[in-house]
């Protein structure tokens, strides 16, 4: 029973993504695994991810839409819980829920719109970061710039995900970025987004006095990313390598936030 629930909500696919709200929380506070605020953020983020991933996986899978009802449980629970935390977190959670719903369900079906499908995923990761931050403080321009950095970092990884699922998505009738514009164009878009990531890290360093390590880690992440795409011809393997590279990049940012470097 437990295994079926874990599979339904695709927990193994999003468990590592909890690192993003963790980054937002650590950026704003001393890291305390036992704090009520940190536990609240992990719980709320888990509910949101369980809703989004299960809806995406099961909407086309089940002809009977009544089988989607379990997906609504974490959605409703998450919004109710967010309303008890603070108004900012509730609004962020509501926006995320609307994007996830529009991503899957017609007539919007954002997952079928090239470029938009990638951007919507990136916005979702930025929102997770902001939720982690907003548990203790109001949002400001500086944290919005950092959340944008998180979104930019996730953009090329999402494109690799789309390339890896090219054949599967095409059979489903989805028109992702590589299906619409081709893999060559998508790889060029990945390169552009990685250059933008480095430029954005430099902006944070120059104008907001962030650590030079932001630039170094971003450049290193981008270089390894390009090398993986160049030398790994198997798209599915590339996706796995990029996943672990992204986790390592997140840990490097966590290191900066923890030690105020």
C-alpha distance (Angstrom), angle and dihedral (degrees) to the residues before:
residue distance angle dihedral
X1 . . .
X2 3.80 . .
X3 3.80 92.1 .
X4 3.81 90.6 51.0
X5 3.79 90.8 51.9
X6 3.81 91.7 48.4
X7 3.80 89.6 50.4
X8 3.80 93.2 46.2
X9 3.79 92.4 53.0
X10 3.85 91.6 38.2
X11 3.79 92.0 -131.5
X12 3.81 94.3 168.0
X13 3.83 89.7 57.7
X14 3.80 96.2 56.4
X15 3.80 107.2 24.7
X16 3.82 92.2 99.1
X17 3.82 90.5 51.1
X18 3.81 88.4 71.7
X19 3.79 83.1 80.7
X20 3.81 88.8 77.0
X21 3.83 98.1 62.3
X22 3.80 85.9 40.6
X23 3.80 88.4 59.0
X24 3.81 90.1 51.3
X25 3.78 91.4 50.1
X26 3.81 95.4 46.0
X27 3.81 91.4 47.1
X28 3.80 88.3 59.1
X29 3.79 102.2 39.7
X30 3.74 150.0 11.7
X31 3.78 107.7 -70.8
X32 3.79 109.7 -105.9
X33 3.79 117.4 168.0
X34 3.79 90.7 -167.0
X35 3.80 98.0 50.3
X36 3.81 116.4 117.3
X37 3.80 90.0 -132.6
X38 3.80 93.5 56.9
X39 3.80 92.8 47.2
X40 3.81 89.0 48.6
X41 3.80 91.6 53.3
X42 3.79 93.4 49.5
X43 3.80 91.5 47.4
X44 3.80 94.3 47.8
X45 3.82 92.9 45.3
X46 3.81 90.8 48.3
X47 3.80 91.1 53.1
X48 3.79 91.6 49.7
X49 3.80 94.1 47.4
X50 3.81 91.9 45.8
X51 3.79 89.3 54.8
X52 3.79 96.3 45.8
X53 3.79 98.1 43.6
X54 3.81 95.9 43.3
X55 3.80 92.6 47.6
X56 3.79 91.2 49.7
X57 3.80 93.6 47.2
X58 3.79 98.1 43.5
X59 3.81 106.8 34.4
X60 3.81 93.4 82.4
X61 3.79 93.7 29.7
X62 3.80 98.1 63.4
X63 3.79 121.9 55.6
X64 3.79 89.0 -165.9
X65 3.80 104.7 69.3
X66 3.80 89.6 -160.4
X67 3.80 86.1 80.1
X68 3.81 87.1 67.1
X69 3.81 91.7 66.4
X70 3.84 93.5 94.8
X71 3.83 87.4 62.0
X72 3.79 89.5 61.9
X73 3.80 92.8 58.9
X74 3.85 96.1 72.0
X75 3.83 89.5 39.9
X76 3.80 94.3 55.8
X77 3.81 93.2 38.3
X78 3.80 91.0 49.5
X79 3.80 95.4 50.3
X80 3.80 91.9 46.9
X81 3.80 91.0 48.4
X82 3.82 92.0 46.5
X83 3.81 90.2 53.8
X84 3.81 88.7 60.3
X85 3.82 93.5 51.2
X86 3.80 103.4 54.5
X87 3.79 141.3 -54.9
X88 3.82 94.8 -102.0
X89 3.79 93.5 54.2
X90 3.80 90.9 46.6
X91 3.82 91.5 53.0
X92 3.82 91.9 46.4
X93 3.81 90.4 48.6
X94 3.79 91.6 48.4
X95 3.80 92.2 50.2
X96 3.81 90.2 48.9
X97 3.82 91.4 49.2
X98 3.82 91.4 50.4
X99 3.81 91.9 49.4
X100 3.81 91.9 48.3
X101 3.80 91.2 48.9
X102 3.81 93.1 47.3
X103 3.80 88.8 46.4
X104 3.80 92.0 63.6
X105 3.79 111.6 19.6
X106 3.84 127.0 71.0
X107 2.95 142.4 -85.9
X108 3.81 89.0 37.8
X109 3.83 98.6 33.2
X110 3.80 92.6 166.6
X111 3.81 91.1 -176.4
X112 3.81 87.6 72.1
X113 3.80 94.9 55.0
X114 3.83 115.0 86.7
X115 3.82 116.7 -126.6
X116 3.82 89.4 6.2
X117 3.82 89.9 68.8
X118 3.81 89.5 56.1
X119 3.80 95.7 43.3
X120 3.81 92.9 48.8
X121 3.81 90.7 54.9
X122 3.80 90.9 48.7
X123 3.81 91.2 50.6
X124 3.79 88.6 52.1
X125 3.81 91.4 57.1
X126 3.81 90.7 48.1
X127 3.80 89.7 52.3
X128 3.80 90.7 52.2
X129 3.79 89.6 54.5
X130 3.81 91.3 49.5
X131 3.80 91.7 49.3
X132 3.81 89.2 55.6
X133 3.78 90.8 50.8
X134 3.81 97.6 42.3
X135 3.80 95.3 61.0
X136 3.82 88.7 81.8
X137 3.82 107.7 18.8
X138 3.78 144.0 27.4
X139 3.78 117.1 -100.5
X140 3.79 119.2 -99.4
X141 3.80 138.8 -179.8
X142 3.81 93.6 -92.7
X143 3.79 95.3 54.9
X144 3.81 90.8 44.8
X145 3.81 88.7 56.5
X146 3.79 89.5 50.5
X147 3.82 91.4 47.6
X148 3.80 87.7 52.9
X149 3.80 88.0 53.3
X150 3.83 88.7 55.2
X151 3.80 90.5 50.3
X152 3.81 92.5 49.5
X153 3.81 90.7 49.7
X154 3.81 91.3 53.1
X155 3.83 94.3 47.6
X156 3.85 98.7 77.5
X157 3.82 91.3 41.9
X158 3.81 89.1 55.0
X159 3.81 90.5 50.9
X160 3.82 89.8 53.4
X161 3.81 87.6 51.3
X162 3.82 89.6 53.6
X163 3.80 92.2 48.6
X164 3.81 90.6 50.8
X165 3.81 90.8 52.7
X166 3.80 94.9 42.2
X167 3.81 96.8 120.5
X168 3.81 94.9 40.0
X169 3.80 93.8 49.1
X170 3.81 91.8 46.1
X171 3.81 90.8 54.8
X172 3.81 89.1 51.1
X173 3.80 91.0 52.5
X174 3.80 93.8 -113.7
X175 3.79 116.2 149.4
X176 3.78 103.9 -148.9
X177 3.79 124.7 171.8
X178 3.84 96.7 -90.8
X179 3.82 91.6 44.3
X180 3.80 92.1 51.4
X181 3.80 100.4 38.9
X182 3.79 103.7 19.1
X183 3.79 133.7 -109.3
X184 3.82 94.0 -85.0
X185 3.81 92.0 57.7
X186 3.81 90.5 44.4
X187 3.80 91.4 53.6
X188 3.81 89.1 50.8
X189 3.80 88.6 51.1
X190 3.80 89.4 51.4
X191 3.81 90.4 53.3
X192 3.81 91.8 48.8
X193 3.81 91.6 49.9
X194 3.82 91.3 50.0
X195 3.80 90.5 51.4
X196 3.80 88.4 49.4
X197 3.81 89.4 50.6
X198 3.79 91.4 55.7
X199 3.80 91.0 45.6
X200 3.81 91.0 50.0
X201 3.80 91.4 49.9
X202 3.81 88.4 51.9
X203 3.82 89.4 50.9
X204 3.81 89.7 53.4
X205 3.80 89.6 48.5
X206 3.82 96.1 48.5
X207 3.78 103.5 36.2
X208 3.80 103.0 28.4
X209 3.82 99.2 32.6
X210 3.79 94.0 -119.4
X211 3.78 119.3 165.9
X212 3.80 118.8 -77.7
X213 3.80 84.1 -127.4
X214 3.80 86.7 75.1
X215 3.79 88.8 66.0
X216 3.81 94.0 41.0
X217 3.81 94.8 48.8
X218 3.82 92.1 44.0
X219 3.80 92.1 50.5
X220 3.82 91.3 46.5
X221 3.81 91.2 48.6
X222 3.81 90.6 49.7
X223 3.81 94.1 47.1
X224 3.82 94.0 50.0
X225 3.80 89.2 44.6
X226 3.82 90.7 56.3
X227 3.81 92.3 45.3
X228 3.80 91.3 52.6
X229 3.79 91.5 52.4
X230 3.79 91.4 46.0
X231 3.79 99.4 49.0
X232 3.82 103.8 28.1
X233 3.80 108.3 73.8
X234 3.80 95.0 178.6
X235 3.82 106.0 88.9
X236 3.80 94.6 -157.5
X237 3.80 91.7 52.4
X238 3.81 90.0 46.9
X239 3.79 89.2 54.7
X240 3.81 91.2 53.0
X241 3.81 92.6 47.7
X242 3.81 90.9 48.3
X243 3.79 89.7 50.2
X244 3.80 91.7 56.5
X245 3.79 91.2 42.0
X246 3.82 89.2 54.2
X247 3.80 90.7 50.2
X248 3.81 89.7 51.4
X249 3.81 90.0 49.1
X250 3.79 90.0 51.1
X251 3.80 90.5 50.7
X252 3.80 90.1 51.5
X253 3.82 89.9 54.2
X254 3.80 89.2 47.2
X255 3.82 87.8 54.3
X256 3.81 90.5 54.4
X257 3.80 93.4 47.8
X258 3.79 94.6 45.5
X259 3.78 96.6 50.5
X260 3.83 97.9 32.5
X261 3.79 90.6 -126.3
